[in-house]
Amino acid sequence: MDTPAPSAALPARVRLATDPMGIWGSFRTARKNLLGLIPEIATRQPIVSGRTGKRWHMVMDPEANRHILKDALDDYPKSDVTKLILAPAIGQSLFIAEGQHWRWQRRAAAPAFSVRNVQALAPVMSAAAERAAERIASAAGRAADLYQEMVTATFEVISDVTFSGAEGFDRAAVHRAIDAYIAQTAKISLLDILGAPMWVPRPGRVISGPAMREMKHIADLAIDNRRQAGRRAVPDLLDLLLEGEDPETGRRMDTAEVRDNLLTFIVAGHETTALTLAWALYLCAFDPTVQDRARVEAREALGDRAATASDLPALPYIRRIVDEALRLYPPAAFLSRTARKADCLCGREVRPGDTVMLPIYALHRNHLLWKNPDRFDPDRFSDAGSIDRFAYLPFGAGPRICIGASFALQEAVIILATLLARFRFERVPGREPDPVLILTLRPQGGVWLRVEPA
């Protein structure tokens, strides 16, 4: 087993549980930070089990992950809690649909995220990177919240590639609705901890109803307008989804299905990439040596222009920084499934109805799988093929791997390279970000960095 590095040399991390919490303690902890439910021992074991209202298992073993996410996929559907939290916003879209309803949607949507189509959307990302650089330049010589800057940049990208040029599409209203939804709806309820049935109302999720209805109404209008106007000369994601067809059944998505999937991509697409970029910038400020090396690579490839898709092969180190940021701070840091059948994971009995959790945060920091797992070291990805596919799950794995993974990685490298080529980022004393998981792993308090011209 490796010897932990001194805490002073480690970037921000979550304080994991060291003592049993009980139902009330678990509820209070989950309301503050869902990751606080993870026992510290989970970073040194393949599986941890217990009972808090109902039986649960936390799995940190690659082979067990392969079984859950790939080999026995239908035996481990998304948990009831996951569906309760997400369904009000995204309906039965790709992210939470199960069985054949998921399969036909996946087949219909897959062409929209082909390599060719993702690369064709890169100019939108380059333009957003340029605008972000212009905004950040105005903060030169002082501290700025780079998390909010990245949220702005990635929301520009996702709204441009979903509803490009949509007249009457109120982007600000959609953004407000997403923020209200996450703030009011995504926190765990005591009823969730107790394992109460799905039909028992969770008050916080009722409150968020008006924001959700507004967001869906705006999206429906934009979709109907596009159906009438027809395909744009340069198709965006909305065009591609409207044209998408399940090759096995010929089925196409109706307006509600297109809307729910578009809102999935908007909610997930901008939030997760913004977080990846914010954490990557924080990590670069944490280790100036890494930042300097990345800047040299970016400037050699880009000079003073924004990065493009064609630059990606010349930016391998910056890609490794993105990969390492996703390891240390995975946006989807906690996955939850419900066992449908009796099973055995890591020698542990699993009964039907048990909650099976994949705490990605603990998996990515497990001492059995990673050397000095709490340290920031992009070079651990210099030989990505040596890393077990099911030990590193920022986008999930198996048939339900995130359909937008290549889109998110392309966007993150383009924006990060553009910024590192032009600016130097430094930590602000007393303003360390606090990793807190509500729906995604956010830096509570923001990512405040001092900005200087490179």
N, C-alpha and C positions, 0 to 999 in steps of 0.2 A: 504493500500500500504506500502511496506517495506521501511525503511530508508536506503538510499545508504550508503555503507561503505566509509570511507575516501579514496580519490583517491590514496594515498600513499600505501594503502593495496591492491590495485588492479593490476593484471598483465596487460601487454600491451593490448591496445584495439584501435579500429578505432574511429576517430573523425567523427561522423555522421553529416549530413547536418542540419543546423538550419534555413537557409533562402532559398527561391526559387532561382534556378540557371539559368533558361532559357535554350534554346537549346545549345548555345555556352558554357555556364558554365557547363552544363551537359556533353558535349563532353570532355572538358578539364579535368573535374573531373574523368570521366570514363577512360580516357587514363592513369591517374595516379593511380587510385584505384577505381575499380567498386563499392566497398562498400560505397565510399563517396557519392554515389547517394541516399543512404538510409536516409530518414529524421529521426532525433532523435526521433520524436514522434512515429515512428513505433515500438519502444521498449515499448510503453505504450498504444498501440491501437491494435484492431484486424484487421483493414484494413486501408490503406491509398490509395487515388486515386489522379490522376492528368493527365496532358496532356503535353507531351514534343515531339512535332511532331505528336504523336498519343496517344490515350487514354491508360492509364495504371492503374493497381491496384497492390498494394503490400499486400499480405495476410499473417497474423500472427496468424490465428485462427485455432485451431486443427480440428474443425468440417468442416470448409471450406477446409482445407488441405485434409481431408479424401474424401471430395466430388471431388476435383480436381485430386487427385492421385489414387483414387480407384473407387468410385461410378460412376463418369462421365469421366472415363479415356479417352475414345475416343473423348470426346468433348474438351479436352485440350491437343492437341499434342505439342511436343517440338516446341519452337518458331523458326521463320525463322532465327533469329540471331544465335541461338545455332547451327542450321544445317549449316549455312554459315561458322561458325568458325571450326566446327569439321569434316564436310564431307570431306575436302581435305585430312585428315589424316586417317579417319576410315570408309570412305564410308557409306554404308547403313547397318552398323553393328548393334548389339543389342542396343547400346546406343542411336542411333537417328532414327532407323527404326520405322515405324508406322504400325498399323493395323495388317493384316494377315502376312505381311513380318516380322514383329517383333515377332509375336506369334510363327511361326514355328521355327525361330532361337532360341527363348527362350526354346522351348520344346526340340530341338536338343542338346542345350548346357547344359541344366540343370544337366544331370547326371555327367558331368565333375566336377561339384562343389558340389557333394553330400558330406555328412559328412565323409564317408569312404575315398573318394578320396582326400579331403582336408587334412585329418589327415595323409594320406599316403605321402603327400608332406612336412610334418613337418620336417623331417630330413634335407631337403635343408635349411629350415629356421634356424634350430639349428646350422648348419654349418656356415651360413652367420653371425649369432650372434657371434659365436666363432671368426671368422675372424675380425669382427668389434671390438670386445673386444681387440684383439691383436693389431690392428691399434691404438685404443684409448689409450692403455697402453703406447705407445711410446710418447704420449703427456702429460703424467703424470707430474704434477708440472707447467703446463702452460695452456694457453687458446687454445681451438680448436673450429673450426666451426662444431658443431654437426649436423647441417642441411646437410652439404655436406657429412659427414660421414654416415648419415642415407640414403641419396640418393644412395651412393655407395653400402651400404648393401642391400637395397631393390631392386636395379637394378640387383644385383647378384642373388637374389632370383627369381625375375620374369623371368630373362633370363634363369636361370637353370630349371625352371619348365615349360617353354614354348618350348625352343629349347635345351634341355639337350643334350650335346655331339654333337651338330650339327657342322660338319666340314664345314669350309668356311663361317660360320655365323659370320659376323663382328659386334660384340656387340658394340664396340666403335663407329662405324659408325652409328648404330641405335640410340645410345644415343645422338650423335651429332645432328642427324636429329630431334629427339624429342625436344631438347633444341632450335634448330633454329626455329622449327615450333611454339613453345610456344612464343618465343621472337618476332617473326615477324607476326604471324597470329592471335593470340588469343586476341589482344587488340580490343576494340570496335572502330568502325569507325563512323565518323559523319553521314555517310549514314545509319548506323544502328539506330542511335538516331532519325533521321528524318523518319525512317520507309520506306526507299527506297526499291523497289522490289528486290527480290533475284538475278535477272539477271543483275542488275547494278554492274559492277566490283568494288571490294574493292582492291585498289592497293597493300596494304600490304600482302594480301592473294595470290596475283599472284606471288609476289617475293618468297614466300616460296615453290613454285612448285618444284624446283630441289631437295631440301632436302627430300620432300615427295616421289618423284619418286625413289630416291636412297633407301630410307627405304623400300618401297614396293617391289622393285626389289630384295633386300636382303632377305626379308621374303618369297617371291614367290619361290626363289631358294631353300631355306631351306625346304619349304613345299613339293616341287616336289621331292627333294632328299629323304625326309622321306617316301613319297608314294612309292618310288622305293625300299627303304631299308626295309620297313615294321616296324611293331610295336616293340618298345624296350621291354626288359624283364621286366623293371619297367616302366610302361607307364607314360609319362609326359602329360602336358596339350595339346600339339600338337597331340599326339596319341589319346587322349580322344575326341578332337574335330573332328579329321578325322573319328573316329568311330561313332560319334554322329549321331543320326537319329531321325527325328520327328516321334514319335510313331503314330501320326494320319495320316500322308501322306506317310511315308517312305522316305521322302526327306532328302538328305545329302548335306552338304555344298561343293561347288566347291572350287577351289584354292583361288579365289578372296574373297569369303565369309569367308573361314577359315582365310585368311590373315587379312582381315579387323577386324575380331573379335579378333584375336591374338594381333594386334596392339592396339586395344581398351584396352585389358587387360594389355599390356605392358605400354602404356601411362598412363592409370589410375591406374594400379596396383602398380607400384613402386612409382609414384609421391605422391599419396594420403597417402600411408602407411609411406613413408619417412616424410611427413609433420606431420602426427599424432605423430610419434616418436619424431621428433624435438621439436614440441610444448609441448609434454609430458615431455621431459627432461628439457625444459625451465621452465615449471611449477613446476617441482620437485626442481629445483634450486631456484625458487622464494619462495617456502615454504619448508625450510629444515625439518620441523616437519613431513610433508607428506613424504618427501624423506627418512627420517630415518625409519619411520614406514614401508614403502615399502621395504627398504633394509633388515630389519629384516625378513619380510615375504619371500623375495627372497632367502636369505641365508639359512633359515630353510628348504626351499623346495629343493634348488639346491646345496648348498655347493659351490664348486668351478667349477662345470660343467655348460655347457650351458643348458638352459631350453628346454624341449621337449613338445610335445602335451599332454603326460600323466601327466605333471606337472600342467596343466592349472587349474584343480579343487583346487589346493593348493595355487593359486595365485589370490584370489578374489579381494584383495585391489588394486593390480596392474592393474587388469582389470577395476576397477572403475576409476583409474587414466586415463586410455586410454579413457574410456567413457566421462570423464569430459573434457579431452583435445579435443575430438571430439565435445563436446558441445560448448566450448569457441572458438575454432578455426576449424570449420568444413571445410574440404578441398574443398568440393563443397558447397560454402557458398551462392550461388545465383542461383536459378533455374528459368527458364522462359518458359512460355507456351503461346499459342495463342488460344483465345476462338473461337470455331467454331460456337457456337449457343448462342442465347440470354440466359442469366442466371441471378441469383441473389446470391451474396456472401456477407454474413454479412449485409444483408439489402441494399446492393449497387447494382445498375443496371450494368450488364456486357453485352456489345454488341458484336456481331460477329466481329472478327478482333482485339478486344482489347488485349493488352498484359497483361497477368496475371503473376505476379512475386511472387515467394516464396523466400524471402530473409532469408535464413536459419540462417544467422548470427544474424539478428534481432529477429527471432523466438526464438532462443536459449538464447537470452538475454532479452526476453520480461517480464516486471515486472508483468504482469497479470498471467504469467504461472510459474515463477521461483522466489524463495526467494533469495534476494541479487544476482541477475543474473550475475553481473560482477565479482563476487568473485570466487576464485578457491576452490572448496569443493568436493572432490571425494565422500564423504559420502552421498551426495545427491542421489547417485545411489545405496545405500545400500538396498533400496527397489525399484528395477527397475520397479516392477509391478505397483507401484503407479504413475508412470509417463505416461501421455497420449501418446499413440503410435504415434500420429500425432503432438505432441509438440516437439518431438526430432527426427530429420530427417537427421542424418549424412550420411545415405546411401539411402535416399529417403524412400518410403513406397508404399504399395499396390503391384499390379502385377509387376510393373517395379522397385521394390526395387533392389538395386545393387546385381547382381548375385554373385559377389565376396566378399560380406560382411564378411562371416565367414572366408574366406581365409585371408582377411586383419586383422581381429581381432586376429586370431590365431598368425599370423606373428608378429603383434605389441606387444602382450603380451610376446611371446617368446624372442624377442630381448630386450624389455625394462627390463624384469626381469633379463636377463643375465647381462646387463650393470649395473643395480642398485645393483646387488649383489657384484660387483667388484669395483665400482668406486663411488666417491662422486663428485657431480657437483655443482659448485658455480657460481653465476652471476658475470659478468665482468662489473665494473662501466663504464657507458657511452656507453655500447654496447647492449642496449635493442633492441630486434627485433621489427620491424615495420610490423604489419599485413597488407599485400597488396594483393588484389584479382585481378589477371589478368585472368587466366584460373582456377587456384586453389588459395587457401589462403596461400600465401607464407610469410615467415619471411624475409622481405627485409633487406639486410645487413647480413643475416645469423643468426644462434643461437650460439653465442660465449659464451662458458662456460669454467671455469677453471676446470681441471680434476685432481683429487687426488685419490690415492688408497683408497679403503674403509677400 
